[in-house]
Amino acid sequence: MHLKSDDITRLEIDYLTGDIPPPFSHVFKLKLSFSKNFVNTQFDIHYTEREELSPEEITDEGFTLADDYRYTGELPKLWENVFKKLYAASKWSNQKSLGEKGGIKLLAKDIHGKITRDIPLNQNDWYLACQDYIQAIYEISKKEAPLQIRFKEIQSEGEMLVQLLFRFSIRKVELLVNDQHRVLEWEEARELASLIFIPDYDYAAASEEHPTKPGSYLDCGDGYWHNFDQGIINLDPAFDAKGRVIAAFRGLAERQEESND
């Protein structure tokens, strides 16, 4: 029997990547307490089996030699509802432990002291929520700046620059289209961010310089501009992630222009 989500006072979330090789393989643990006017948080992430690799093999994949991280602190209370709502919407497996593919398992405790241990069937929903929360931790702790994604399109009739500033700690996104500002709905912006990280990016073809030639370009948040024609590759021929990303940014720009009329 599962707990009533409103009564939950504590969640412990464990994740392991399973059969993914290093330097990508890792485990993390989140301990969340909801008893105060904030979410009391403990977080620990550890990258596994890296002793088998040379430093170059790690850094060539975009990692550092010190990616393990621990955090203890407070996050805004709005995150309590995010996790309780997800818990209430979840269905559960009868498994006692994670298999070779890894995934997420939970421990939940309520105001009556009852404890349940579960493995959710909606693994992807929990994984995305945890990734957003981890990004909020990095933001609060100043480990990383808020994520900024930029899209630039240069045509004969002019240039368009669309910028998204994600503030994960408070789940808000600021949209700038050629310096015209408004706040974007979190879920819409998050869906676009998920699309952006589907293709593969060729960093050998990327540039830190602002693009000046005609074309469509994307900065995923690390300061490198990628050309959609040369440096971004759809991994699934049946799914045009590149086309959807371009269409989404153009749509944001059109809506901004309409709201200014």
C-alpha positions as CSV (number, residue, x, y, z in Angstrom):
1,M,0.0,0.0,0.0
2,H,1.4,3.3,-1.0
3,L,1.4,6.5,1.0
4,K,-0.9,9.5,0.6
5,S,1.3,12.0,-1.2
6,D,0.1,14.9,1.0
7,D,1.3,13.1,4.1
8,I,4.9,12.4,2.9
9,T,7.6,14.1,4.9
10,R,10.6,12.5,3.4
11,L,11.8,11.0,0.1
12,E,15.0,9.2,-0.7
13,I,15.8,8.7,-4.3
14,D,18.6,6.4,-5.6
15,Y,19.7,6.2,-9.2
16,L,22.2,4.1,-11.0
17,T,23.0,4.2,-14.7
18,G,23.2,0.4,-15.1
19,D,25.2,-1.0,-18.0
20,I,26.4,2.4,-19.3
21,P,30.2,2.5,-19.6
22,P,32.5,5.1,-18.0
23,P,33.0,8.0,-18.0
24,F,29.2,8.3,-18.2
25,S,28.3,5.7,-15.6
26,H,27.4,7.1,-12.2
27,V,25.1,6.8,-9.2
28,F,23.4,9.6,-7.2
29,K,21.3,9.8,-4.1
30,L,18.8,12.6,-3.1
31,K,17.4,12.9,0.4
32,L,14.5,15.4,0.6
33,S,12.7,16.5,3.8
34,F,9.4,18.4,3.5
35,S,8.8,19.3,7.1
36,K,9.7,23.0,7.0
37,N,9.2,26.1,4.8
38,F,11.9,24.8,2.4
39,V,13.1,21.4,1.1
40,N,15.9,20.2,3.2
41,T,18.2,18.5,0.8
42,Q,21.2,16.1,0.8
43,F,22.7,15.2,-2.6
44,D,25.6,12.9,-3.5
45,I,26.7,12.0,-7.0
46,H,29.6,9.6,-7.8
47,Y,31.0,8.7,-11.2
48,T,32.0,5.0,-11.3
49,E,34.7,2.9,-12.8
50,R,36.8,5.8,-14.0
51,E,40.0,4.3,-12.7
52,E,40.0,2.2,-15.9
53,L,40.3,5.4,-18.0
54,S,43.1,7.9,-18.7
55,P,42.5,11.5,-17.9
56,E,42.3,12.3,-21.6
57,E,39.6,9.7,-22.2
58,I,37.5,11.4,-19.5
59,T,38.0,15.0,-20.5
60,D,37.5,14.2,-24.2
61,E,33.9,13.3,-23.4
62,G,33.3,16.7,-21.9
63,F,33.8,15.7,-18.2
64,T,36.4,16.8,-15.7
65,L,38.5,14.8,-13.3
66,A,36.4,16.1,-10.3
67,D,32.8,15.5,-11.2
68,D,31.8,13.8,-8.0
69,Y,29.8,16.3,-5.8
70,R,28.1,16.5,-2.5
71,Y,25.6,19.1,-1.3
72,T,23.6,19.7,1.9
73,G,21.3,22.7,2.1
74,E,17.8,24.2,1.4
75,L,15.9,24.6,-1.8
76,P,12.6,26.5,-2.4
77,K,9.5,24.9,-1.1
78,L,7.8,24.9,-4.5
79,W,9.8,21.7,-5.2
80,E,7.8,19.9,-2.5
81,N,4.7,20.0,-4.6
82,V,6.6,18.9,-7.7
83,F,7.7,15.7,-6.1
84,K,4.5,15.0,-4.2
85,K,2.5,15.5,-7.4
86,L,4.8,13.1,-9.3
87,Y,4.5,10.5,-6.5
88,A,0.7,10.8,-6.6
89,A,0.7,10.3,-10.4
90,S,3.1,7.3,-10.4
91,K,2.4,3.6,-10.8
92,W,4.7,1.1,-9.2
93,S,6.4,-2.2,-10.1
94,N,6.6,-5.3,-8.0
95,Q,10.4,-5.4,-8.3
96,K,12.5,-5.3,-5.1
97,S,15.7,-4.2,-6.8
98,L,16.9,-2.5,-10.0
99,G,18.1,-4.7,-12.8
100,E,21.1,-4.4,-15.1
101,K,19.6,-1.4,-16.9
102,G,19.6,0.6,-13.7
103,G,17.1,3.3,-12.9
104,I,15.4,4.9,-9.9
105,K,14.1,3.5,-6.7
106,L,12.4,5.4,-3.9
107,L,12.0,5.3,-0.1
108,A,9.0,7.4,1.2
109,K,8.1,8.2,4.8
110,D,4.9,9.9,6.0
111,I,3.7,11.8,9.0
112,H,2.6,8.6,10.7
113,G,6.1,7.0,10.4
114,K,5.1,4.6,7.7
115,I,7.8,3.8,5.1
116,T,7.5,2.3,1.6
117,R,10.2,1.3,-0.8
118,D,9.2,1.3,-4.4
119,I,10.4,1.3,-8.0
120,P,8.3,3.6,-10.2
121,L,7.1,2.4,-13.6
122,N,7.3,6.0,-15.0
123,Q,11.1,6.0,-14.7
124,N,11.7,8.8,-17.2
125,D,9.4,11.2,-15.4
126,W,11.3,10.6,-12.2
127,Y,14.7,10.9,-13.9
128,L,13.8,14.2,-15.5
129,A,12.4,15.6,-12.2
130,C,15.7,14.6,-10.5
131,Q,17.8,16.1,-13.3
132,D,15.9,19.4,-12.9
133,Y,16.4,19.3,-9.2
134,I,20.1,18.5,-9.4
135,Q,20.4,21.5,-11.8
136,A,18.6,23.6,-9.2
137,I,21.2,22.4,-6.6
138,Y,24.1,23.4,-8.8
139,E,22.4,26.8,-9.3
140,I,21.7,27.4,-5.6
141,S,25.2,26.3,-4.6
142,K,26.8,28.5,-7.4
143,K,28.5,25.4,-8.8
144,E,26.9,26.3,-12.2
145,A,25.3,29.5,-13.5
146,P,21.7,29.3,-14.6
147,L,21.4,27.6,-18.0
148,Q,21.3,29.9,-20.9
149,I,20.4,28.6,-24.4
150,R,20.8,30.8,-27.5
151,F,19.4,30.4,-31.0
152,K,20.6,32.7,-33.8
153,E,19.3,32.9,-37.3
154,I,20.9,35.1,-40.0
155,Q,19.1,35.7,-43.3
156,S,19.4,38.3,-46.0
157,E,16.6,40.3,-44.5
158,G,18.1,40.5,-41.0
159,E,19.1,38.6,-37.8
160,M,17.1,37.0,-35.0
161,L,18.5,36.2,-31.6
162,V,16.4,34.1,-29.2
163,Q,17.7,33.5,-25.6
164,L,16.3,31.3,-22.9
165,L,17.5,31.7,-19.3
166,F,16.5,28.7,-17.2
167,R,16.3,29.3,-13.4
168,F,15.8,25.8,-12.2
169,S,15.8,26.8,-8.5
170,I,12.5,28.6,-8.9
171,R,11.3,26.9,-12.1
172,K,11.1,30.0,-14.2
173,V,12.3,30.7,-17.7
174,E,13.1,34.2,-19.1
175,L,12.7,34.6,-22.9
176,L,14.5,37.3,-24.8
177,V,13.8,37.8,-28.5
178,N,16.0,40.5,-29.9
179,D,16.0,42.0,-26.4
180,Q,12.2,41.9,-26.0
181,H,11.6,40.2,-22.7
182,R,8.8,38.0,-21.2
183,V,8.5,35.0,-18.9
184,L,7.9,31.6,-20.6
185,E,5.8,28.7,-19.2
186,W,8.1,26.2,-17.5
187,E,6.7,23.1,-19.1
188,E,6.9,24.5,-22.6
189,A,10.5,25.7,-22.1
190,R,11.5,22.4,-20.5
191,E,10.1,20.4,-23.4
192,L,12.2,22.5,-25.8
193,A,15.3,21.9,-23.7
194,S,14.7,18.2,-23.8
195,L,14.5,18.4,-27.6
196,I,17.7,20.3,-27.8
197,F,19.7,17.5,-26.1
198,I,18.4,14.8,-28.5
199,P,20.8,15.4,-31.4
200,D,24.6,14.9,-31.4
201,Y,26.8,17.9,-31.5
202,D,30.2,18.0,-33.3
203,Y,32.4,20.2,-31.2
204,A,35.1,20.1,-33.8
205,A,32.9,22.1,-36.1
206,A,31.7,24.5,-33.3
207,S,32.9,28.0,-32.6
208,E,33.0,30.4,-29.6
209,E,32.7,33.3,-31.9
210,H,29.3,34.8,-32.6
211,P,28.1,33.5,-36.1
212,T,28.1,36.1,-38.8
213,K,27.3,34.1,-41.9
214,P,23.8,33.2,-43.1
215,G,22.3,30.1,-41.4
216,S,20.8,28.8,-38.2
217,Y,22.9,28.4,-35.1
218,L,22.5,27.1,-31.5
219,D,24.4,27.5,-28.3
220,C,23.3,24.7,-25.9
221,G,24.6,26.6,-22.8
222,D,28.3,26.0,-22.9
223,G,29.2,29.0,-25.0
224,Y,29.8,27.1,-28.3
225,W,27.8,28.0,-31.4
226,H,26.7,25.0,-33.5
227,N,25.6,25.3,-37.1
228,F,22.5,23.3,-37.8
229,D,23.7,22.4,-41.3
230,Q,27.2,21.2,-40.3
231,G,27.6,20.6,-36.6
232,I,24.3,19.1,-35.4
233,I,23.4,15.6,-36.3
234,N,20.1,13.8,-35.9
235,L,20.8,10.4,-34.3
236,D,17.4,8.9,-35.3
237,P,16.7,9.3,-39.1
238,A,13.0,8.8,-38.3
239,F,12.9,11.8,-35.9
240,D,13.9,15.2,-37.1
241,A,15.0,16.8,-33.8
242,K,16.9,19.5,-35.5
243,G,13.9,20.6,-37.5
244,R,11.7,20.6,-34.4
245,V,14.2,22.7,-32.5
246,I,14.4,25.3,-35.3
247,A,10.6,25.4,-35.6
248,A,10.2,25.8,-31.8
249,F,12.5,28.8,-31.7
250,R,10.9,30.4,-34.8
251,G,7.6,29.9,-33.1
252,L,8.7,31.7,-29.9
253,A,10.0,34.6,-32.0
254,E,6.7,34.9,-34.0
255,R,4.7,34.9,-30.8
256,Q,6.9,37.6,-29.3
257,E,6.4,39.7,-32.4
258,E,2.7,39.2,-32.2
259,S,2.5,40.2,-28.6
260,N,4.4,43.4,-29.4
261,D,2.0,44.5,-32.1
